[in-house]
């Protein structure tokens, strides 16, 4: 995940207020990850990297995150600061290591996940074909009400072939 416009948020609210808002958003994300069987690997600035054993768990966490952030924002005035989150989800094999007594992951799959997240828009979950075509994810998406699913080709930096990515957003007219 990543926060949209965090630099402007810090500029508008000041460092202390913006950081407190970002820290509160971490609580929301960490809870969604944990509740759906995942683990937070690390934060990078205001971005969060999490790992899951099943793609549908990652998508459940992403949906829970976007819902929870919407509720989080609903409780705040614009002047207090609001958070918009972009989510990217990819699945595959990675190199797992322990660095500084914490698990971390490396490899092409991780790079692609980061690129997918970089292409996502505010309040969007953008996923790879590997995730979208997972049977558990297909079942989950068919059972969800109030979402809009779309697909587009993307040129991801460092990858030679265009990638078909699938977008999920909540239909704001139904929410």
Secondary structure, 3 states (H helix, E strand, C coil): CEECCHHHHHHHHCHHHHHHHHHHHHHHHHHHHHHCCCEEEEEECCEEEEECCCHHHHHHHHHHHHHHHHHHHHCCCHHHCCCCEEEEECCCCCEEEEECCEEEEECHHHHHHHHHHHHCCCCCEEECHHHHCCHHHHHHHHHCCCEEEEEEEECCCCCCCCEEEEEEEECCCCC
